Amino acid sequence: MDEVNNVTSQAAGLDIVEVLQSRRVGRFQIVTFLLCLLILFVDGLDYSAANVAAPSILRAFHADNDAMAAVFASGYFGIFVGSVAFGYIGDRFGRKLGAVLGVLAYSLPALLTVFASSLTEIAIFRCLAGLGIGGVMPNIVALLTETAPKRARMTFVMAAFIGYSLGNATIGQVAAWLIPQFGWSVPFLVAGVSGVVLSAVLVFALPESIPFLAATRRDSPQLRKLIARAAPDLALPPETQFTTPPQEHTARFSLALLFSGSRRIATTLLWLAFFAEALTYMTLTAWLPVLLERAGLAPMQASLAYSYAQLGAIVAILLVARLLDRFGPRAAVLSATAAVAAVVALGTQGLSVIGLTLIAVAAVACGSATHQSLLGIVGTFYPTTIRGNGIGYASGMGRIAAIIGPAAAGYLLSRLPLAYVLLSIAIPDLVVAAACIALDRCARGRVDGASSLPTTEQLAKTA
C-alpha cells in the first residue's frame, strides 16, 4: 500500500508504462493474452486452409504444382500488403481497430472461397484473405508487447502463438476427416465462419493498448478506464497526468525512422532474418502435405502429419520463448539449425510412415519456433509510436520471400528429386541463424560503430 501511495503522490506526472509493465500478470493481461491467442488460432485456421486443401484442390481441378504455386503466391502477396498496411493502421488508429479489421479481412474471403469454381478464383480470394492474415500480425505482436510484463515479454508474445499452431493443427484434422466426405472447400468454410464470429466478440472484448493510448491520446477517457482495469489497486486522482518514456515519442512515421540512429543496423538485420526465415518456413508449411505425399504418405496420413507437426510446434515455441527471455536473440540459433537438419532429413529414402511423421514434426516445430522467435524479438527494437510499422515492414519482408519460396518450390518439385528440393528449402535458415547472432550483438551494444543500440536490459524497458 505504501508503494501505491508513493506512486499516487507522483500522479501529476505518472509514467503509466513503467508502472503497468512492472506489475505482475493480472486479469487484464490474461484477458488480452487469451483474446490474442484466439485471434491467432483463427488466423492459423485460415492460413493453413489452402495448405491442407492443396492436394485435393489439385485433384479436383486437374491442375499441376505450378498452378497451386500461383495460388500460394497470390495469398502471400496479400499477406505482404496486409502486413505493411495494417501496421500503419495500428500505429495511426490503434491496435484494436487493426486487429478487428484484420480478422474480418481474412474471414470474409475464406467464406467466398467455398464458392470458387476455378483456381483463378481461389487465387483471388486467397490474395484478399492474405490482407487480413498479414494484417493481424503486427497489431497482435504490438499489443502483446505493450501489455506484457517487461521481464517476460518474449515469452508472453510467443506463448500467444500457441494459438496459431493450434489453428494449423486443427485445420489439419478438419482436412483429414472432412475433406474425403465434403470436398476441398470445407477448411475454408470452417475458417471463415470462425473468423466472422470472432470479429463480433472482439469489438466488445478486446482492449486497446494502454501504452499506445498514453503515447498518442493521453487525454482519452478510455485510457483512464483501461488503467483502472489493468491496475485496480492504483489510486488515480482526477488531476493525474499520464506520461510515457521519452524514447516512446517519435515524429510522424516515415520509413527513414526505421533506419534512424541505433535502429539502422537492427532493422537491416531484422529484414534479412525475416526474409530468409520465410524462404524456409513458409515454403515448408505451404507444400508440406504435398511433400509428404511425394515422400510416400497417403493423403490422409499427410494431413494428419501436418496436424501433429503443428502440435509439436507448441512445445518448441514454449521452450525457445523462455530461452529468448534469458539469453536474447541468439537462442533462436538453436531452433534454426535444428530446422535445417530436419528438413533435409525428410528426403531420406526408405523412411517408414512413423519415421516420416516424426521428422515432419521436428521440421515444422523447429521452423515454427524460429518464426515466432523473430516475431517475439522484433517489437523490442522499436518505440510504441512506430512499433506497428516496424513489425509490419519486417514481417512484410518475410511475406515477399513467401511469394518467392513456394513458387520456386512448385517449379522445382516438377523438375528435381525430392531431396534436392528439400535442401533448397532448408538452406536459408542458416542465414537466419547468422542474423540472430548479429541481432544479439546489437541488443547487447557490441557491434562496432553501433554502441548506441540498446542493451538487452534497455530493450526490456522499452514499451
C-alpha positions in Angstrom: 0.0 0.0 0.0 2.9 2.4 0.7 4.2 1.7 -2.8 0.8 2.6 -4.2 0.6 5.8 -2.2 4.0 6.8 -3.3 3.0 6.3 -7.0 -0.2 8.3 -6.4 1.8 11.1 -4.8 3.6 11.4 -8.1 0.4 11.2 -10.1 0.8 14.6 -11.7 3.4 13.1 -13.9 2.8 9.3 -13.7 4.8 7.2 -16.1 2.0 4.7 -16.6 4.0 2.5 -19.0 6.7 1.8 -16.4 4.1 1.3 -13.6 2.0 -1.2 -15.5 4.8 -3.2 -17.1 6.5 -3.6 -13.7 3.4 -5.3 -12.3 2.6 -9.0 -12.1 0.3 -10.6 -14.6 -3.3 -9.9 -13.7 -6.8 -10.4 -15.1 -6.4 -7.6 -17.6 -3.2 -9.1 -19.1 -4.7 -12.6 -19.1 -7.8 -11.5 -20.9 -5.8 -9.6 -23.5 -3.5 -12.6 -23.9 -6.3 -15.1 -24.4 -8.1 -12.9 -27.0 -4.9 -12.5 -28.9 -4.3 -16.3 -28.7 -7.8 -16.8 -30.1 -7.2 -14.3 -33.0 -4.0 -16.2 -33.8 -5.9 -19.6 -33.6 -8.4 -18.5 -36.3 -5.5 -16.9 -38.2 -3.9 -20.3 -38.2 -7.1 -21.9 -39.4 -7.3 -19.6 -42.4 -3.6 -19.5 -43.2 -3.3 -23.3 -43.4 -6.6 -23.9 -45.1 -5.0 -23.7 -48.5 -2.0 -25.7 -47.4 -4.0 -28.7 -46.2 -6.5 -28.5 -49.1 -3.8 -28.2 -51.7 -3.6 -31.9 -52.7 -7.4 -32.2 -53.0 -7.6 -28.9 -54.9 -5.0 -30.2 -57.4 -7.1 -33.3 -57.9 -10.4 -31.5 -58.1 -9.3 -29.0 -60.7 -6.9 -31.4 -62.5 -4.1 -28.9 -62.0 -0.3 -29.2 -61.6 2.1 -28.0 -59.0 2.8 -24.7 -60.8 -0.9 -23.8 -60.7 -1.1 -24.4 -57.0 2.1 -22.4 -56.5 0.3 -19.4 -58.1 -2.4 -19.8 -55.5 0.1 -19.7 -52.7 2.0 -16.8 -54.3 -1.2 -14.7 -54.5 -2.0 -15.4 -50.9 1.4 -14.3 -49.8 1.3 -11.2 -51.9 -1.9 -10.3 -50.0 -0.2 -11.1 -46.7 2.7 -8.8 -47.6 0.4 -5.9 -48.4 -1.6 -6.5 -45.3 1.4 -6.6 -43.0 2.5 -3.1 -44.2 -0.9 -1.5 -44.5 -2.4 -2.8 -41.2 0.9 -2.0 -39.4 0.2 1.6 -40.4 -3.4 1.3 -39.3 -2.3 0.1 -35.9 0.1 2.9 -35.4 -2.3 5.5 -36.6 -5.7 4.4 -35.3 -4.9 1.7 -32.7 -4.1 -1.9 -32.2 -7.7 -2.9 -31.6 -9.1 -1.5 -34.9 -6.2 -3.0 -36.8 -6.9 -6.4 -35.3 -10.7 -6.4 -35.7 -10.4 -5.3 -39.3 -7.7 -7.9 -40.0 -9.9 -10.7 -38.7 -12.8 -9.6 -40.9 -10.4 -9.2 -43.9 -9.3 -12.8 -43.7 -12.7 -14.3 -42.7 -15.0 -13.0 -45.5 -12.7 -14.0 -48.4 -12.4 -17.5 -46.8 -16.2 -17.9 -46.9 -16.2 -16.7 -50.6 -13.6 -19.3 -51.4 -16.2 -22.0 -50.8 -18.0 -20.9 -53.9 -14.9 -20.7 -56.1 -15.2 -22.6 -59.4 -11.6 -22.3 -60.7 -8.1 -22.0 -59.4 -8.1 -18.3 -60.6 -11.0 -17.5 -58.3 -9.3 -19.4 -55.4 -6.1 -17.3 -56.1 -8.1 -14.0 -56.0 -9.8 -15.0 -52.7 -6.5 -16.1 -51.1 -5.0 -12.8 -52.0 -7.8 -10.9 -50.3 -7.7 -13.2 -47.3 -3.9 -12.6 -47.1 -4.6 -8.9 -46.4 -6.1 -10.0 -43.1 -3.8 -12.8 -42.3 -0.8 -10.5 -42.6 -2.7 -7.6 -41.1 -3.5 -9.0 -37.7 0.2 -10.0 -37.1 1.8 -6.5 -36.5 -1.2 -5.4 -34.4 -1.3 -8.5 -32.2 2.5 -8.6 -31.7 2.5 -4.9 -30.8 -0.5 -5.3 -28.4 1.1 -8.2 -26.7 4.5 -6.5 -26.5 2.8 -3.4 -24.9 0.7 -5.5 -22.5 3.3 -8.0 -21.2 5.4 -7.6 -18.1 8.8 -6.5 -19.3 10.6 -9.3 -17.5 8.8 -11.9 -19.6 7.9 -10.0 -22.8 9.1 -12.5 -25.4 7.5 -15.4 -23.6 4.2 -13.5 -23.5 4.3 -12.8 -27.2 5.5 -16.2 -28.3 3.2 -18.1 -26.0 0.2 -16.5 -27.7 1.4 -18.1 -30.9 0.4 -21.4 -29.5 -3.0 -20.3 -30.8 -1.5 -20.1 -34.3 -0.1 -23.6 -34.1 -3.3 -24.9 -32.6 -5.2 -23.4 -35.5 -2.8 -25.0 -38.0 -3.2 -28.4 -36.2 -7.0 -28.1 -36.0 -7.4 -27.4 -39.7 -5.2 -30.4 -40.5 -7.6 -32.6 -38.6 -10.5 -30.9 -40.4 -8.9 -31.7 -43.7 -8.0 -35.3 -42.8 -11.5 -36.2 -41.6 -13.9 -34.0 -43.6 -12.4 -33.4 -47.0 -12.9 -37.0 -48.0 -16.7 -36.6 -47.3 -17.3 -32.9 -48.1 -14.6 -31.9 -50.6 -11.7 -29.4 -50.7 -13.7 -26.4 -49.6 -14.6 -27.4 -46.0 -11.4 -26.0 -44.4 -12.2 -22.5 -45.8 -15.8 -22.8 -44.5 -14.6 -23.6 -41.0 -12.0 -20.8 -41.0 -14.5 -18.2 -42.4 -17.3 -18.9 -40.0 -15.0 -18.9 -37.1 -13.5 -15.6 -38.0 -16.8 -13.8 -38.5 -18.0 -14.9 -35.1 -14.7 -13.9 -33.5 -14.7 -10.4 -35.0 -18.0 -9.7 -33.3 -16.6 -10.8 -30.0 -13.5 -8.7 -30.4 -15.5 -5.4 -30.9 -16.7 -5.7 -27.4 -14.0 -7.6 -25.6 -10.6 -6.7 -26.9 -8.9 -3.8 -25.0 -6.8 -1.2 -26.7 -3.1 -0.9 -25.9 -2.5 1.3 -22.8 1.0 2.4 -23.9 -0.4 3.3 -27.4 -3.1 5.5 -25.8 -0.7 7.0 -23.4 1.7 7.9 -26.2 -0.9 9.2 -28.7 -4.2 10.0 -26.8 -3.3 10.7 -23.2 -6.4 12.8 -22.6 -8.7 10.0 -23.8 -11.3 8.9 -21.2 -10.8 5.3 -22.5 -7.2 5.5 -21.2 -8.2 6.1 -17.6 -10.8 3.3 -17.8 -8.3 0.8 -19.1 -5.8 1.7 -16.4 -8.4 1.2 -13.8 -9.0 -2.3 -15.2 -5.3 -3.1 -15.5 -4.4 -1.7 -12.1 -7.5 -1.7 -9.9 -5.4 -1.0 -6.8 -3.8 2.1 -8.2 -5.4 5.3 -7.0 -5.8 7.8 -9.8 -7.0 11.4 -8.7 -8.8 13.4 -11.4 -5.7 15.6 -11.9 -3.5 12.7 -12.8 -1.5 13.3 -15.9 -0.1 10.2 -17.7 3.3 10.3 -19.3 5.4 7.9 -21.3 9.2 7.5 -21.5 10.9 10.0 -23.9 12.1 7.2 -26.2 8.5 6.4 -26.9 7.9 9.6 -28.7 8.9 10.0 -32.4 8.0 12.2 -35.3 5.1 11.2 -37.6 6.1 7.9 -39.2 8.3 7.7 -42.2 10.3 4.8 -43.4 13.5 6.6 -42.5 12.6 6.3 -38.8 13.2 2.6 -39.0 16.8 3.3 -40.0 17.5 6.2 -37.8 20.3 6.2 -35.3 20.6 2.9 -33.4 17.9 1.2 -35.5 19.8 1.3 -38.7 21.7 -2.0 -38.2 19.0 -3.7 -36.3 16.3 -3.0 -38.9 18.6 -4.3 -41.7 19.3 -7.5 -39.8 15.6 -8.0 -38.9 14.6 -7.6 -42.6 17.3 -10.1 -43.6 16.2 -12.6 -41.0 12.5 -12.4 -41.8 13.2 -12.7 -45.5 15.5 -15.8 -45.1 13.3 -17.4 -42.5 10.2 -17.2 -44.6 12.0 -18.9 -47.5 12.3 -21.9 -45.3 9.3 -21.9 -43.0 6.6 -20.5 -45.3 7.7 -22.7 -48.2 7.8 -25.8 -46.0 4.4 -25.3 -44.5 2.8 -24.4 -47.8 4.0 -27.6 -49.5 4.3 -30.0 -46.6 1.2 -32.2 -47.4 2.3 -32.4 -51.0 5.9 -33.1 -50.0 4.8 -35.9 -47.6 2.6 -37.5 -50.3 5.6 -37.3 -52.6 7.7 -39.0 -49.9 5.2 -41.9 -49.7 2.4 -41.0 -47.3 -1.3 -41.4 -48.2 -3.4 -38.2 -48.4 -5.0 -38.7 -45.0 -1.6 -39.6 -43.4 -0.1 -36.4 -44.9 -2.9 -34.2 -43.4 -2.6 -35.9 -40.0 1.2 -35.5 -40.1 0.7 -31.8 -40.8 -1.6 -31.6 -37.8 0.8 -33.4 -35.5 3.6 -31.2 -36.6 1.7 -28.1 -35.6 1.1 -29.6 -32.2 4.8 -30.3 -31.9 5.4 -26.7 -32.6 3.7 -25.7 -29.4 6.4 -27.4 -27.3 9.2 -25.9 -29.3 7.7 -22.4 -29.1 7.4 -22.5 -25.3 10.9 -23.9 -24.9 12.6 -21.3 -27.2 10.4 -18.4 -25.7 11.9 -19.0 -22.2 15.4 -19.2 -23.7 14.9 -15.9 -25.6 13.9 -14.1 -22.4 17.0 -15.4 -20.7 19.6 -15.4 -23.5 18.3 -13.0 -26.1 18.1 -13.5 -29.9 21.0 -15.9 -30.0 18.6 -18.6 -28.5 16.9 -18.7 -32.0 20.1 -20.1 -33.5 19.3 -23.5 -31.9 15.9 -23.8 -33.5 17.0 -22.5 -36.9 19.9 -25.0 -37.2 17.7 -27.9 -36.0 15.1 -26.9 -38.6 17.7 -27.2 -41.3 18.7 -30.7 -40.3 15.1 -31.9 -40.0 14.0 -30.5 -43.4 17.0 -32.1 -45.1 16.2 -35.4 -43.3 12.7 -35.5 -44.9 14.4 -36.5 -48.1 15.9 -39.7 -46.7 15.0 -42.8 -48.7 13.1 -45.7 -47.2 11.6 -44.0 -44.1 8.5 -45.6 -42.6 5.3 -43.7 -42.1 6.2 -43.2 -38.4 9.7 -42.0 -39.3 8.4 -39.5 -41.9 5.8 -38.2 -39.5 8.3 -37.7 -36.7 10.8 -35.9 -38.9 8.0 -33.7 -40.3 7.0 -32.8 -36.7 10.6 -31.9 -35.9 11.0 -29.8 -39.0 7.8 -27.8 -38.5 8.3 -27.5 -34.8 11.8 -26.0 -35.1 10.8 -23.9 -38.1 7.8 -22.5 -36.2 9.8 -21.8 -33.1 12.3 -19.8 -35.3 9.5 -18.0 -37.0 7.8 -17.0 -33.7 11.2 -16.1 -32.2 11.6 -13.3 -34.8 8.1 -12.0 -34.0 9.0 -12.0 -30.3 12.2 -10.2 -31.0 11.2 -7.5 -33.5 8.8 -5.4 -31.3 11.5 -4.8 -28.7 13.6 -2.8 -31.2 11.0 -0.1 -31.8 9.2 2.5 -29.6 5.4 2.4 -29.3 4.5 5.1 -31.8 6.3 3.2 -34.7 6.1 -0.3 -33.4 3.3 -1.5 -35.6 5.1 -0.2 -38.7 8.4 -1.7 -37.6 6.8 -5.1 -37.1 4.7 -4.7 -40.3 7.7 -3.9 -42.6 9.9 -6.6 -41.1 7.2 -9.3 -41.4 6.5 -7.8 -44.8 10.0 -8.8 -45.9 9.1 -12.3 -44.9 6.0 -12.1 -47.0 7.9 -11.1 -50.0 10.1 -14.2 -49.5 6.9 -16.2 -49.0 5.8 -15.2 -52.5 9.1 -16.3 -54.0 9.7 -19.5 -52.0 6.5 -21.5 -52.6 6.5 -20.5 -56.3 10.2 -21.7 -56.6 9.4 -24.9 -54.8 6.5 -25.6 -57.0 8.8 -25.2 -60.1 11.5 -27.4 -58.5 9.1 -30.1 -57.5 8.2 -30.7 -61.1 11.8 -30.9 -62.2 14.1 -32.2 -59.4 14.3 -35.1 -57.0 12.7 -34.5 -53.6 16.0 -34.5 -51.7 17.3 -31.5 -53.7 14.0 -29.6 -53.3 14.2 -30.1 -49.5 17.8 -28.9 -49.4 16.9 -25.7 -51.3 14.1 -25.1 -48.7 16.4 -25.7 -45.7 19.5 -23.6 -46.5 18.0 -20.1 -45.9 17.6 -20.9 -42.2 21.4 -20.9 -41.9 21.2 -17.2 -42.8 18.6 -16.7 -40.1 21.0 -18.3 -37.5 23.8 -15.9 -38.5 21.4 -12.9 -38.4 20.2 -13.8 -34.9 23.8 -13.9 -33.7 24.3 -10.4 -35.1 21.0 -9.2 -33.6 22.0 -10.5 -30.2 25.2 -8.4 -30.5 23.1 -5.4 -31.5 20.9 -5.9 -28.5 24.0 -6.0 -26.2 25.6 -3.0 -27.8 28.7 -4.9 -29.1 28.5 -4.0 -32.8 31.4 -1.8 -33.9 30.1 1.7 -34.6 26.7 1.0 -33.1 27.2 1.4 -29.4 24.1 3.5 -29.2 22.0 0.4 -29.8 20.0 -0.6 -26.7 21.2 -3.4 -24.5 19.0 -6.4 -23.7 18.0 -4.8 -20.4 17.2 -1.5 -22.1 15.2 -3.3 -24.7 13.1 -4.9 -21.9 12.3 -1.5 -20.5 11.2 -0.1 -23.9 7.4 -0.3 -24.2 
